[in-house]
Amino acid sequence: MSDDRAWNESLGVVTRAFDRWRLADSDIRKFLTLTTRWMDERYNDLWDEIGARPGAVDGPDQSDVFTREVDGLWPDDYHWMLQVAVIKDAVTAFEVYLEKATSEVRERHGIAWKVKPGHTPRWDELVKFTSGYLGVTVDSDPVRRVRALRHTLTHMRGELRTQEQRDQFGIEDDDFGFPSKWAVLTTESAIDCLDDLAAVVRTVDAVAWRFSYGGARLPRLPRSA
């Protein structure tokens, strides 16, 4: 018999995996916005404070003093590293969600993921299960883009080595017209990545809840692997 309730985020009618992901997503967003604001304020205050100091005619200029006092880590560099951390963690939270949500569905049907202790299902296995048994596409174009960006940031530290990468993650330089050699990130683009992943999570969870707690049964059982 089916449960009369339907998936409802505001009422908490969600999977356990969604509850965990929602907390992680909220923390990641707060980490980005709070740290961005606090560090902007600190950098600006330091710049103004240095500018207000009395200086000798032949002394170092304001930018040289600033560089020394921030140990060479200028705001653009700091924020790029912050945005990298946010995107990496967002993709990890997304992948953990998919593992746990599909596990809840499979466990309700008496079939667990067959993986070694301490290991998780491969990405292609998660894609195959959600598509083949839940009828949901998690490997959409936005997700592929965010995961490709995470790969570039993780394994190449943002270096854009191919034209495809430059087209995806770079911009044309306004002054010289040369394409970026490094992934261009902003607070807004990091939030866009979070939003793209969140949209897929919510789509998946409505279906995952139905097949784990809503009483629906999969039309065919997956293999134990």
N, CA, C and O of each residue as an XYZ file, in Angstrom:
900
protein
N       0.853     -1.205      0.000
C       0.000      0.000      0.000
C       0.880      1.243      0.000
O       1.844      1.309      0.763
N       0.572      2.225     -0.834
C       1.376      3.435     -0.931
C       1.072      4.397      0.202
O      -0.050      4.462      0.703
N       2.096      5.140      0.596
C       1.936      6.192      1.584
C       1.181      7.340      0.936
O       1.482      7.701     -0.201
N       0.198      7.929      1.633
C      -0.586      9.020      1.077
C       0.226     10.316      0.972
O      -0.133     11.217      0.213
N       1.298     10.405      1.721
C       2.108     11.605      1.669
C       2.904     11.655      0.367
O       3.173     10.626     -0.254
N       3.273     12.865     -0.030
C       4.154     13.060     -1.173
C       5.409     13.778     -0.688
O       5.408     14.409      0.369
N       6.466     13.673     -1.466
C       7.721     14.349     -1.106
C       7.467     15.824     -0.907
O       6.838     16.474     -1.741
N       7.961     16.355      0.207
C       7.725     17.767      0.511
C       8.877     18.277      1.370
O       8.977     17.949      2.552
N       9.735     19.072      0.768
C      10.910     19.565      1.481
C      10.535     20.417      2.683
O      11.133     20.279      3.751
N       9.546     21.301      2.522
C       9.187     22.209      3.609
C       8.612     21.474      4.814
O       8.732     21.944      5.945
N       7.983     20.310      4.573
C       7.419     19.521      5.660
C       8.373     18.443      6.164
O       8.043     17.700      7.089
N       9.544     18.361      5.561
C      10.520     17.365      5.979
C      10.221     15.963      5.477
O      10.764     14.992      6.004
N       9.368     15.839      4.466
C       9.064     14.528      3.894
C      10.105     14.270      2.797
O       9.839     14.432      1.606
N      11.279     13.868      3.238
C      12.437     13.707      2.371
C      13.224     12.482      2.834
O      12.926     11.907      3.880
N      14.219     12.091      2.059
C      15.070     10.992      2.491
C      16.041     11.472      3.567
O      16.252     12.672      3.739
N      16.620     10.528      4.280
C      17.659     10.878      5.254
C      18.861     11.506      4.542
O      19.503     12.422      5.055
N      19.140     10.987      3.353
C      20.257     11.524      2.578
C      20.040     13.000      2.255
O      20.984     13.790      2.281
N      18.792     13.371      1.950
C      18.500     14.763      1.619
C      18.714     15.659      2.835
O      19.253     16.758      2.708
N      18.299     15.199      4.001
C      18.513     15.983      5.216
C      19.991     16.282      5.424
O      20.366     17.405      5.760
N      20.822     15.271      5.222
C      22.265     15.463      5.395
C      22.820     16.407      4.331
O      23.626     17.289      4.629
N      22.384     16.212      3.098
C      22.868     17.079      2.016
C      22.428     18.523      2.240
O      23.219     19.446      2.045
N      21.179     18.728      2.645
C      20.671     20.091      2.832
C      21.491     20.841      3.873
O      21.759     22.031      3.704
N      21.894     20.167      4.944
C      22.734     20.802      5.956
C      24.101     21.143      5.379
O      24.623     22.234      5.610
N      24.682     20.208      4.628
C      25.986     20.464      4.018
C      25.906     21.621      3.033
O      26.772     22.496      3.032
N      24.868     21.631      2.192
C      24.698     22.700      1.210
C      24.561     24.050      1.887
O      25.143     25.036      1.437
N      23.798     24.098      2.960
C      23.624     25.349      3.701
C      24.954     25.822      4.288
O      25.285     27.005      4.207
N      25.709     24.905      4.875
C      26.999     25.271      5.469
C      27.975     25.772      4.403
O      28.700     26.741      4.627
N      27.991     25.115      3.253
C      28.896     25.530      2.176
C      28.554     26.942      1.712
O      29.448     27.760      1.496
N      27.273     27.228      1.558
C      26.855     28.565      1.117
C      27.213     29.628      2.152
O      27.678     30.712      1.798
N      26.998     29.321      3.415
C      27.344     30.284      4.464
C      28.847     30.503      4.538
O      29.310     31.630      4.719
N      29.611     29.416      4.396
C      31.069     29.511      4.388
C      31.533     30.454      3.287
O      32.424     31.276      3.502
N      30.930     30.335      2.107
C      31.313     31.191      0.989
C      30.951     32.649      1.246
O      31.796     33.533      1.102
N      29.705     32.905      1.624
C      29.257     34.296      1.740
C      29.888     35.002      2.949
O      30.313     36.153      2.849
N      29.946     34.304      4.090
C      30.521     34.942      5.273
C      32.010     35.204      5.104
O      32.490     36.294      5.415
N      32.738     34.215      4.614
C      34.183     34.380      4.468
C      34.498     35.435      3.419
O      35.443     36.207      3.581
N      33.716     35.477      2.346
C      33.915     36.516      1.328
C      33.731     37.896      1.938
O      34.558     38.785      1.733
N      32.650     38.079      2.687
C      32.385     39.387      3.274
C      33.440     39.773      4.309
O      33.950     40.893      4.295
N      33.762     38.846      5.200
C      34.729     39.156      6.248
C      36.103     39.491      5.676
O      36.753     40.431      6.133
N      36.546     38.725      4.677
C      37.882     38.969      4.132
C      37.914     40.219      3.264
O      38.932     40.910      3.221
N      36.828     40.519      2.576
C      36.770     41.790      1.847
C      36.918     42.958      2.824
O      37.660     43.907      2.570
N      36.205     42.873      3.930
C      36.279     43.936      4.928
C      37.689     44.054      5.495
O      38.208     45.158      5.664
N      38.305     42.910      5.787
C      39.648     42.939      6.384
C      40.672     43.476      5.405
O      41.516     44.291      5.780
N      40.615     43.040      4.169
C      41.553     43.542      3.161
C      41.368     45.044      2.941
O      42.347     45.786      2.866
N      40.123     45.488      2.840
C      39.858     46.913      2.612
C      40.326     47.756      3.791
O      40.912     48.823      3.607
N      40.062     47.271      5.003
C      40.505     48.009      6.194
C      42.021     48.114      6.231
O      42.558     49.172      6.560
N      42.713     47.040      5.899
C      44.177     47.070      5.913
C      44.710     48.023      4.856
O      45.648     48.777      5.115
N      44.113     47.994      3.656
C      44.547     48.899      2.596
C      44.380     50.362      3.029
O      45.277     51.184      2.836
N      43.220     50.672      3.615
C      42.969     52.047      4.065
C      43.906     52.430      5.206
O      44.392     53.560      5.264
N      44.154     51.497      6.103
C      45.028     51.785      7.250
C      46.459     52.056      6.784
O      47.118     52.953      7.309
N      46.939     51.301      5.819
C      48.277     51.527      5.279
C      48.338     52.883      4.585
O      49.318     53.617      4.716
N      47.267     53.208      3.838
C      47.231     54.485      3.142
C      47.227     55.681      4.073
O      47.670     56.765      3.693
N      46.727     55.498      5.298
C      46.665     56.602      6.264
C      47.954     56.776      7.058
O      48.097     57.757      7.787
N      48.882     55.854      6.932
C      50.146     55.959      7.667
C      51.023     57.067      7.062
O      51.020     57.285      5.851
N      51.768     57.759      7.929
C      52.744     58.709      7.392
C      53.870     57.939      6.709
O      54.320     56.916      7.224
N      54.324     58.416      5.566
C      55.362     57.706      4.838
C      56.471     58.634      4.400
O      56.265     59.831      4.200
N      57.655     58.057      4.254
C      58.801     58.826      3.778
C      58.706     58.986      2.255
O      58.101     58.167      1.564
N      59.313     60.047      1.763
C      59.282     60.325      0.337
C      59.894     59.179     -0.460
O      59.384     58.796     -1.513
N      60.998     58.638      0.056
C      61.699     57.572     -0.656
C      61.320     56.178     -0.131
O      62.019     55.203     -0.406
N      60.207     56.082      0.629
C      59.796     54.800      1.200
C      58.989     53.977      0.198
O      58.674     54.452     -0.893
N      58.654     52.736      0.575
C      57.866     51.868     -0.307
C      56.464     52.435     -0.511
O      55.920     53.100      0.370
N      55.880     52.163     -1.694
C      54.532     52.669     -1.938
C      53.496     51.778     -1.242
O      53.830     50.731     -0.688
N      52.253     52.208     -1.283
C      51.186     51.538     -0.551
C      51.020     50.081     -0.971
O      50.826     49.213     -0.121
N      51.093     49.805     -2.269
C      50.896     48.435     -2.730
C      52.021     47.516     -2.272
O      51.783     46.340     -1.998
N      53.253     48.041     -2.185
C      54.378     47.222     -1.718
C      54.208     46.870     -0.247
O      54.456     45.736      0.161
N      53.780     47.856      0.553
C      53.548     47.593      1.970
C      52.411     46.595      2.149
O      52.499     45.676      2.964
N      51.351     46.786      1.385
C      50.205     45.871      1.454
C      50.631     44.451      1.107
O      50.260     43.501      1.796
N      51.399     44.310      0.055
C      51.858     42.981     -0.363
C      52.657     42.319      0.753
O      52.489     41.130      1.021
N      53.520     43.082      1.398
C      54.319     42.528      2.491
C      53.447     42.104      3.667
O      53.677     41.053      4.264
N      52.455     42.909      3.999
C      51.662     42.626      5.200
C      50.633     41.509      4.992
O      50.175     40.903      5.961
N      50.268     41.235      3.737
C      49.383     40.090      3.475
C      50.208     38.893      3.001
O      49.661     37.889      2.544
N      51.522     39.017      3.115
C      52.431     37.938      2.735
C      52.225     37.505      1.294
O      52.370     36.329      0.959
N      51.886     38.463      0.448
C      51.750     38.199     -0.975
C      50.417     37.620     -1.411
O      50.192     37.419     -2.605
N      49.523     37.348     -0.457
C      48.224     36.766     -0.812
C      47.207     37.887     -0.992
O      46.529     38.287     -0.045
N      47.113     38.384     -2.218
C      46.193     39.473     -2.518
C      44.750     38.958     -2.549
O      44.522     37.753     -2.663
N      43.776     39.870     -2.447
C      42.367     39.448     -2.383
C      41.936     38.526     -3.508
O      41.236     37.545     -3.256
N      42.331     38.810     -4.743
C      41.907     37.957     -5.855
C      42.388     36.522     -5.665
O      41.653     35.575     -5.943
N      43.613     36.363     -5.195
C      44.148     35.017     -4.966
C      43.409     34.316     -3.829
O      43.072     33.135     -3.916
N      43.169     35.075     -2.761
C      42.469     34.497     -1.608
C      41.083     34.011     -2.017
O      40.704     32.882     -1.706
N      40.337     34.846     -2.702
C      38.961     34.494     -3.052
C      38.915     33.364     -4.077
O      37.998     32.543     -4.050
N      39.895     33.315     -4.978
C      39.940     32.196     -5.929
C      40.100     30.878     -5.187
O      39.430     29.897     -5.509
N      40.981     30.850     -4.200
C      41.173     29.632     -3.408
C      39.918     29.282     -2.622
O      39.584     28.105     -2.482
N      39.223     30.283     -2.109
C      37.971     30.053     -1.390
C      36.926     29.449     -2.316
O      36.245     28.492     -1.947
N      36.797     29.999     -3.504
C      35.804     29.492     -4.460
C      36.150     28.078     -4.923
O      35.255     27.265     -5.155
N      37.442     27.782     -5.059
C      37.867     26.421     -5.390
C      37.407     25.457     -4.307
O      36.842     24.405     -4.606
N      37.646     25.810     -3.059
C      37.259     24.947     -1.940
C      35.758     24.703     -1.925
O      35.308     23.587     -1.665
N      34.987     25.740     -2.203
C      33.530     25.627     -2.209
C      33.057     24.676     -3.303
O      32.209     23.820     -3.050
N      33.590     24.813     -4.510
C      33.164     23.963     -5.620
C      33.541     22.513     -5.366
O      32.743     21.612     -5.625
N      34.735     22.279     -4.869
C      35.153     20.908     -4.569
C      34.227     20.275     -3.539
O      33.783     19.140     -3.716
N      33.934     20.999     -2.471
C      33.103     20.437     -1.405
C      31.672     20.242     -1.873
O      31.005     19.289     -1.468
N      31.195     21.148     -2.732
C      29.831     21.018     -3.245
C      29.670     19.753     -4.075
O      28.660     19.059     -3.960
N      30.660     19.447     -4.911
C      30.584     18.238     -5.727
C      30.676     17.002     -4.840
O      29.970     16.019     -5.065
N      31.541     17.050     -3.838
C      31.635     15.922     -2.909
C      30.313     15.691     -2.192
O      29.859     14.553     -2.077
N      29.699     16.751     -1.714
C      28.407     16.618     -1.027
C      27.348     16.051     -1.964
O      26.509     15.254     -1.544
N      27.383     16.453     -3.215
C      26.449     15.953     -4.224
C      26.630     14.456     -4.442
O      25.654     13.706     -4.470
N      27.864     14.027     -4.593
C      28.138     12.611     -4.834
C      27.809     11.763     -3.604
O      27.302     10.649     -3.735
N      28.097     12.288     -2.411
C      27.739     11.570     -1.188
C      26.227     11.431     -1.083
O      25.715     10.382     -0.692
N      25.510     12.511     -1.441
C      24.049     12.435     -1.426
C      23.551     11.306     -2.323
O      22.723     10.498     -1.902
N      24.050     11.246     -3.553
C      23.579     10.220     -4.486
C      23.849      8.818     -3.952
O      23.010      7.926     -4.075
N      25.018      8.631     -3.363
C      25.324      7.313     -2.796
C      24.324      6.960     -1.700
O      23.788      5.852     -1.685
N      24.068      7.887     -0.786
C      23.206      7.595      0.356
C      21.729      7.476     -0.060
O      21.005      6.631      0.466
N      21.289      8.309     -0.990
C      19.896      8.245     -1.431
C      19.621      6.932     -2.161
O      18.598      6.290     -1.926
N      20.531      6.539     -3.042
C      20.333      5.270     -3.752
C      20.450      4.088     -2.802
O      19.796      3.063     -2.993
N      21.277      4.231     -1.786
C      21.383      3.162     -0.787
C      20.070      2.985     -0.040
O      19.673      1.860      0.262
N      19.390      4.099      0.262
C      18.106      4.003      0.955
C      17.073      3.284      0.085
O      16.285      2.480      0.584
N      17.083      3.576     -1.210
C      16.158      2.892     -2.119
C      16.489      1.412     -2.199
O      15.599      0.569     -2.089
N      17.734      1.096     -2.386
C      18.144     -0.293     -2.533
C      17.888     -1.086     -1.254
O      17.441     -2.232     -1.309
N      18.170     -0.481     -0.112
C      17.944     -1.179      1.160
C      16.462     -1.475      1.364
O      16.114     -2.525      1.905
N      15.591     -0.572      0.943
C      14.155     -0.812      1.065
C      13.719     -2.007      0.209
O      12.711     -2.656      0.488
N      14.496     -2.278     -0.829
C      14.212     -3.420     -1.702
C      15.088     -4.632     -1.378
O      15.085     -5.627     -2.103
N      15.835     -4.531     -0.278
C      16.631     -5.663      0.179
C      17.916     -5.903     -0.589
O      18.459     -7.008     -0.565
N      18.408     -4.872     -1.275
C      19.630     -5.028     -2.067
C      20.564     -3.864     -1.755
O      20.246     -2.714     -2.060
N      21.706     -4.152     -1.153
C      22.683     -3.124     -0.817
C      23.709     -2.995     -1.942
O      23.884     -3.903     -2.754
N      24.370     -1.865     -1.968
C      25.485     -1.728     -2.896
C      26.573     -2.730     -2.526
O      26.905     -2.886     -1.351
N      27.117     -3.398     -3.513
C      28.179     -4.361     -3.277
C      29.520     -3.672     -3.492
O      30.029     -3.610     -4.611
N      30.086     -3.153     -2.400
C      31.368     -2.457     -2.465
C      32.240     -2.926     -1.312
O      31.740     -3.447     -0.314
N      33.536     -2.740     -1.454
C      34.464     -3.097     -0.394
C      34.269     -2.154      0.793
O      33.880     -1.002      0.602
N      34.531     -2.622      2.015
C      34.403     -1.744      3.186
C      35.258     -0.488      3.010
O      36.420     -0.562      2.608
N      34.671      0.645      3.314
C      35.385      1.903      3.170
C      35.351      2.483      1.771
O      35.912      3.553      1.537
N      34.703      1.799      0.829
C      34.595      2.274     -0.545
C      33.150      2.670     -0.849
O      32.228      2.332     -0.107
N      32.975      3.386     -1.945
C      31.650      3.821     -2.370
C      31.424      3.387     -3.814
O      32.384      3.090     -4.524
N      30.174      3.347     -4.256
C      29.914      3.013     -5.661
C      30.591      4.018     -6.593
O      30.750      5.189     -6.247
N      30.981      3.555     -7.760
C      31.578      4.442     -8.754
C      30.517      5.382     -9.319
O      29.319      5.104     -9.258
N      30.981      6.482     -9.861
C      30.079      7.464    -10.435
C      29.203      6.850    -11.521
O      27.999      7.102    -11.570
N      29.811      6.039    -12.397
C      29.021      5.457    -13.485
C      27.950      4.503    -12.965
O      26.908      4.340    -13.600
N      28.191      3.874    -11.822
C      27.182      2.994    -11.229
C      26.009      3.803    -10.675
O      24.853      3.398    -10.794
N      26.320      4.946    -10.071
C      25.263      5.821     -9.560
C      24.421      6.371    -10.709
O      23.194      6.432    -10.623
N      25.099      6.767    -11.782
C      24.388      7.282    -12.959
C      23.484      6.205    -13.543
O      22.325      6.464    -13.866
N      24.019      5.004    -13.675
C      23.257      3.899    -14.266
C      22.037      3.559    -13.418
O      20.962      3.311    -13.964
N      22.184      3.542    -12.092
C      21.065      3.188    -11.224
C      19.979      4.261    -11.255
O      18.798      3.949    -11.408
N      20.380      5.519    -11.109
C      19.371      6.585    -11.069
C      18.643      6.705    -12.404
O      17.447      6.995    -12.438
N      19.356      6.484    -13.493
C      18.731      6.561    -14.801
C      17.890      5.324    -15.108
O      16.746      5.431    -15.550
N      18.473      4.151    -14.867
C      17.808      2.912    -15.263
C      16.683      2.477    -14.361
O      15.736      1.839    -14.819
N      16.765      2.812    -13.070
C      15.758      2.325    -12.122
C      14.874      3.432    -11.549
O      13.712      3.196    -11.220
N      15.428      4.641    -11.430
C      14.624      5.751    -10.911
C      14.122      6.655    -12.029
O      13.229      7.472    -11.809
N      14.684      6.517    -13.221
C      14.237      7.327    -14.342
C      14.638      8.782    -14.241
O      13.958      9.652    -14.786
N      15.736      9.060    -13.550
C      16.205     10.434    -13.367
C      17.614     10.563    -13.932
O      18.467      9.712    -13.681
N      17.855     11.620    -14.690
C      19.182     11.860    -15.255
C      20.000     12.722    -14.303
O      19.689     13.896    -14.102
N      21.037     12.149    -13.720
C      21.905     12.942    -12.842
C      23.150     13.419    -13.581
O      23.834     14.334    -13.122
N      23.444     12.806    -14.720
C      24.616     13.194    -15.502
C      24.215     14.203    -16.578
O      24.549     14.048    -17.753
N      23.495     15.236    -16.150
C      23.018     16.264    -17.077
C      24.181     17.175    -17.481
O      25.265     17.104    -16.901
N      23.948     18.021    -18.468
C      24.996     18.940    -18.923
C      25.504     19.849    -17.801
O      26.718     20.007    -17.671
N      24.625     20.460    -16.976
C      25.139     21.288    -15.883
C      25.985     20.499    -14.885
O      27.009     20.994    -14.413
N      25.567     19.280    -14.563
C      26.338     18.463    -13.629
C      27.680     18.077    -14.241
O      28.707     18.111    -13.563
N      27.674     17.714    -15.504
C      28.941     17.381    -16.173
C      29.900     18.560    -16.143
O      31.102     18.393    -15.934
N      29.361     19.740    -16.352
C      30.216     20.923    -16.351
C      30.816     21.161    -14.972
O      32.012     21.428    -14.855
N      30.003     21.067    -13.936
C      30.514     21.306    -12.586
C      31.534     20.236    -12.199
O      32.554     20.550    -11.585
N      31.271     18.990    -12.548
C      32.211     17.917    -12.216
C      33.501     18.050    -13.023
O      34.584     17.747    -12.522
N      33.383     18.503    -14.268
C      34.589     18.745    -15.069
C      35.407     19.888    -14.488
O      36.637     19.837    -14.483
N      34.724     20.921    -13.996
C      35.423     22.028    -13.341
C      36.112     21.539    -12.082
O      37.266     21.890    -11.835
N      35.425     20.736    -11.283
C      36.045     20.173    -10.076
C      37.295     19.374    -10.438
O      38.315     19.469     -9.755
N      37.215     18.582    -11.519
C      38.368     17.794    -11.957
C      39.535     18.711    -12.330
O      40.680     18.449    -11.960
N      39.239     19.783    -13.062
C      40.285     20.723    -13.465
C      40.912     21.403    -12.256
O      42.130     21.573    -12.199
N      40.088     21.790    -11.293
C      40.592     22.455    -10.096
C      41.394     21.499     -9.214
O      42.374     21.901     -8.587
N      40.975     20.233     -9.168
C      41.613     19.265     -8.286
C      42.911     18.730     -8.871
O      43.924     18.653     -8.176
N      42.883     18.363    -10.139
C      44.015     17.650    -10.721
C      44.954     18.530    -11.529
O      46.070     18.120    -11.848
N      44.499     19.763    -11.870
C      45.369     20.677    -12.618
C      45.454     22.039    -11.948
O      46.010     22.985    -12.506
N      44.900     22.128    -10.755
C      44.821     23.379     -9.988
C      44.347     24.553    -10.840
O      44.844     25.675    -10.745
N      43.356     24.236    -11.678
C      42.709     25.290    -12.432
C      43.374     25.648    -13.745
O      42.882     26.525    -14.455
N      44.482     24.997    -14.095
C      45.142     25.313    -15.358
C      44.296     24.802    -16.524
O      43.870     23.647    -16.531
N      44.060     25.660    -17.498
C      43.247     25.306    -18.656
C      44.185     24.886    -19.786
O      44.807     25.726    -20.437
N      44.276     23.582    -20.006
C      45.286     23.045    -20.917
C      44.759     22.788    -22.321
O      45.546     22.597    -23.249
N      43.458     22.780    -22.490
C      42.893     22.509    -23.803
C      41.958     23.649    -24.198
O      41.509     24.433    -23.362
N      41.681     23.713    -25.505
C      40.760     24.748    -25.978
C      39.374     24.538    -25.385
O      38.684     25.502    -25.053
N      38.969     23.282    -25.253
C      37.659     22.992    -24.659
C      37.573     23.521    -23.234
O      36.559     24.099    -22.842
N      38.638     23.323    -22.457
C      38.648     23.831    -21.085
C      38.610     25.352    -21.070
O      37.920     25.954    -20.248
N      39.360     25.978    -21.991
C      39.363     27.443    -22.039
C      37.990     27.981    -22.432
O      37.547     29.012    -21.926
N      37.327     27.273    -23.339
C      35.986     27.702    -23.738
C      34.992     27.559    -22.586
O      34.101     28.391    -22.421
N      35.150     26.496    -21.790
C      34.221     26.235    -20.686
C      34.449     27.119    -19.481
O      33.505     27.660    -18.905
N      35.724     27.266    -19.096
C      36.019     27.838    -17.777
C      36.834     29.123    -17.814
O      37.170     29.670    -16.765
N      37.154     29.611    -19.007
C      37.923     30.845    -19.108
C      37.094     31.968    -19.690
O      35.925     31.787    -20.032
N      37.716     33.137    -19.797
C      37.085     34.283    -20.439
C      38.141     34.984    -21.282
O      39.340     34.819    -21.060
N      37.684     35.761    -22.243
C      38.611     36.565    -23.022
C      39.115     37.728    -22.176
O      38.336     38.384    -21.484
N      40.413     37.978    -22.235
C      40.985     39.086    -21.488
C      40.517     40.408    -22.122
O      40.641     40.604    -23.331
N      39.985     41.298    -21.296
C      39.435     42.546    -21.811
C      40.500     43.451    -22.429
O      40.209     44.211    -23.353
N      41.717     43.376    -21.929
C      42.762     44.280    -22.383
C      43.508     43.765    -23.617
O      43.835     44.533    -24.522
N      43.769     42.469    -23.638
C      44.623     41.937    -24.688
C      43.923     40.925    -25.599
O      44.463     40.586    -26.652
N      42.749     40.438    -25.228
C      42.020     39.515    -26.067
C      42.534     38.097    -26.049
O      42.157     37.287    -26.896
N      43.405     37.781    -25.078
C      43.913     36.417    -24.974
C      43.009     35.600    -24.052
O      42.526     36.124    -23.048
N      42.772     34.321    -24.375
C      41.943     33.496    -23.501
C      42.645     33.221    -22.183
O      43.874     33.227    -22.109
N      41.857     32.980    -21.148
C      42.408     32.704    -19.824
C      43.204     31.407    -19.830
O      42.839     30.439    -20.497
N      44.293     31.405    -19.078
C      45.073     30.190    -18.893
C      44.672     29.456    -17.616
O      45.097     28.326    -17.377
N      43.847     30.113    -16.800
C      43.417     29.531    -15.531
C      41.914     29.680    -15.410
O      41.330     30.626    -15.938
N      41.294     28.749    -14.718
C      39.852     28.791    -14.520
C      39.452     30.107    -13.858
O      40.033     30.514    -12.852
N      38.469     30.750    -14.431
C      37.985     32.020    -13.900
C      36.804     31.741    -12.973
O      35.787     31.191    -13.396
N      36.950     32.122    -11.720
C      35.913     31.868    -10.722
C      35.477     33.177    -10.082
O      36.269     34.109     -9.943
N      34.222     33.232     -9.701
C      33.684     34.348     -8.938
C      32.746     33.782     -7.878
O      32.386     32.606     -7.920
N      32.360     34.617     -6.940
C      31.377     34.189     -5.956
C      30.087     33.772     -6.645
O      29.461     32.781     -6.267
N      29.695     34.533     -7.656
C      28.455     34.238     -8.376
C      28.549     32.906     -9.128
O      27.593     32.131     -9.130
N      29.682     32.638     -9.760
C      29.806     31.384    -10.505
C      29.855     30.185     -9.569
O      29.370     29.108     -9.914
N      30.440     30.365     -8.377
C      30.440     29.280     -7.394
C      29.018     28.985     -6.920
O      28.641     27.825     -6.755
N      28.232     30.039     -6.702
C      26.835     29.852     -6.298
C      26.040     29.187     -7.418
O      25.165     28.363     -7.154
N      26.341     29.542     -8.669
C      25.680     28.889     -9.801
C      25.948     27.381     -9.789
O      25.049     26.587    -10.064
N      27.172     26.995     -9.474
C      27.503     25.570     -9.380
C      26.680     24.896     -8.284
O      26.141     23.807     -8.484
N      26.587     25.544     -7.134
C      25.772     25.011     -6.035
C      24.314     24.861     -6.473
O      23.675     23.850     -6.183
N      23.797     25.868     -7.167
C      22.397     25.831     -7.594
C      22.143     24.721     -8.616
O      21.112     24.051     -8.568
N      23.090     24.530     -9.540
C      22.928     23.469    -10.543
C      22.864     22.094     -9.878
O      22.034     21.263    -10.247
N      23.730     21.857     -8.908
C      23.731     20.569     -8.213
C      22.479     20.427     -7.347
O      21.897     19.345     -7.271
N      22.068     21.506     -6.698
C      20.894     21.456     -5.830
C      19.632     21.105     -6.610
O      18.779     20.369     -6.115
N      19.513     21.626     -7.821
C      18.328     21.338     -8.640
C      18.228     19.845     -8.936
O      17.135     19.279     -8.921
N      19.360     19.213     -9.204
C      19.361     17.776     -9.491
C      19.048     16.988     -8.228
O      18.291     16.019     -8.277
N      19.617     17.388     -7.103
C      19.345     16.689     -5.839
C      17.852     16.680     -5.544
O      17.300     15.648     -5.162
N      17.208     17.803     -5.715
C      15.770     17.880     -5.404
C      14.940     17.036     -6.368
O      13.937     16.441     -5.975
N      15.357     16.988     -7.617
C      14.660     16.138     -8.581
C      14.811     14.668     -8.220
O      13.846     13.905     -8.254
N      16.036     14.282     -7.873
C      16.294     12.894     -7.511
C      15.544     12.514     -6.249
O      14.976     11.425     -6.162
N      15.539     13.411     -5.267
C      15.013     13.016     -3.969
C      13.515     12.783     -3.995
O      13.013     11.924     -3.270
N      12.796     13.526     -4.811
C      11.359     13.292     -4.906
C      11.062     11.870     -5.364
O      10.096     11.253     -4.916
N      11.902     11.355     -6.263
C      11.724      9.993     -6.759
C      12.281      8.985     -5.755
O      11.656      7.961     -5.481
N      13.459      9.281     -5.210
C      14.075      8.366     -4.248
C      13.186      8.172     -3.018
O      13.081      7.065     -2.489
N      12.552      9.249     -2.570
C      11.659      9.117     -1.409
C      10.485      8.197     -1.733
O      10.083      7.375     -0.909
N       9.947      8.341     -2.927
C       8.790      7.526     -3.318
C       9.138      6.033     -3.312
O       8.310      5.197     -2.952
N      10.375      5.708     -3.714
C      10.770      4.301     -3.778
C      11.450      3.796     -2.512
O      11.829      2.628     -2.432
N      11.605      4.672     -1.521
C      12.189      4.210     -0.263
C      11.204      4.304      0.899
O      11.153      3.405      1.739
N      10.419      5.385      0.957
C       9.498      5.561      2.076
C       8.046      5.751      1.629
O       7.125      5.657      2.440
N       7.849      6.015      0.346
C       6.496      6.302     -0.127
C       5.696      5.080     -0.519
O       4.550      5.204     -0.950
N       6.273      3.911     -0.377
C       5.532      2.689     -0.643
C       5.639      2.173     -2.057
O       5.171      1.070     -2.337
N       6.243      2.934     -2.967
C       6.369      2.473     -4.357
C       7.471      1.421     -4.460
O       8.443      1.442     -3.705
N       7.302      0.519     -5.390
C       8.292     -0.535     -5.621
C       8.903     -0.359     -7.003
O       8.224      0.023     -7.955
N      10.179     -0.641     -7.094
C      10.838     -0.596     -8.390
C      10.208     -1.640     -9.309
O       9.907     -2.747     -8.864
N      10.007     -1.307    -10.574
C       9.383     -2.273    -11.493
C      10.229     -3.515    -11.711
O       9.699     -4.576    -12.043
N      11.513     -3.398    -11.532
C      12.413     -4.547    -11.611
C      13.533     -4.324    -10.627
O      13.935     -3.186    -10.386
N      14.037     -5.390    -10.061
C      15.072     -5.255     -9.054
C      16.454     -5.164     -9.696
O      16.750     -5.889    -10.646
N      17.297     -4.274     -9.178
C      18.656     -4.202     -9.704
C      19.480     -5.381     -9.235
O      19.122     -6.076     -8.284
N      20.586     -5.592     -9.916
C      21.518     -6.603     -9.463
C      22.132     -6.172     -8.129
O      22.117     -4.991     -7.783
N      22.658     -7.119     -7.401
C      23.235     -6.798     -6.085
C      24.493     -5.970     -6.220
O      24.853     -5.253     -5.286
N      25.181     -6.046     -7.364
C      26.443     -5.311     -7.534
C      26.194     -3.808     -7.615
O      27.140     -3.033     -7.759
